[in-house]
Amino acid sequence: MRLGLRAALLAAMSWRFPKSQRGQEQRRDRQEVDASTRHGEKLASEMPLDEWAAFQTLIREIHHSEQDQQAAERELAAAQLRTAKALNRITAVGAIVGAISSLGVIGSLVIAKIAADDAHMALVAANRAWIGPVSATLGAIPSAPPADDIPVPLPFRNTGHEPATDASIVGGSDSILIDATYDEIHAREQSFEDYCFSIPAAKGAASAASIVVFPGGNASNDYNASITIRSDLIDWDVVYGRKYVYVHACVIYQTFDEVRHTSVCYYAQAGKTIGSLPFCDKGNKAD
């Protein structure tokens, strides 16, 4: 602002004084112009009152003009700040809406994937092969330890709608004292099931050649397996009914390109089980 007043003062001086005097003033050191208000007072005393009043009016107008310009600049800055804040709010709202839309799209995709998986699982469950045992049959326990192994017929049936391919059957037998605790008995029954489900694929099973079990609801399509009870298991404790004899079987097969397992457990006790054997409490499972 001071520079503006000085410029106006110099303009008034150039208009007031003759050209020769103006030349003399131009040759003066610029420090005399910037010196002090005393120089202005000297100039004021040399001007007529009406010219000095006009000069003061010009200075006030210049001052007011600078104030108006500063006010306009402040208003412009405030307007720009308001616009920037509004744009920031719009950007934030847009980002939130975009994030919500993205979450909605992701949620829709997840729901669609779950629905597709459920539909596929329902289709597989309705049309896959399901292999389960029909029965296990054993006559009376021998009255003395036998010299030969005892075969137990155990047919399996496919109750599903697709042939079970690459099927293999793994069998086993075991015994345990009847006065063992429930935990010990259940652990013995469960152990073969755990072994059955640990077999990765039917082709790797240590059993007979892989077979195909066709679906059907009668004995004509059953696969007639046979599980062997080893002769060394039939000791006098078994003969006198002091031991249970277990008959285990595991079927590993493929359906819809997935490996499936069926584990079964039957038990026999001398003097109590004749013919169709009952299931064990544990060891029976299919996936």
Secondary structure as UniProt FT lines:
FT   HELIX           2..16
FT   HELIX           19..27
FT   HELIX           30..32
FT   HELIX           37..46
FT   HELIX           49..127
FT   STRAND          131..133
FT   STRAND          137..138
FT   STRAND          150..158
FT   STRAND          164..177
FT   TURN            178..179
FT   HELIX           182..198
FT   HELIX           202..204
FT   STRAND          211..213
FT   HELIX           219..221
FT   STRAND          223..229
FT   HELIX           231..233
FT   HELIX           236..239
FT   TURN            240..241
FT   STRAND          243..255
FT   TURN            256..257
FT   STRAND          258..268
FT   TURN            270..272
FT   STRAND          275..276
FT   STRAND          285..286
//
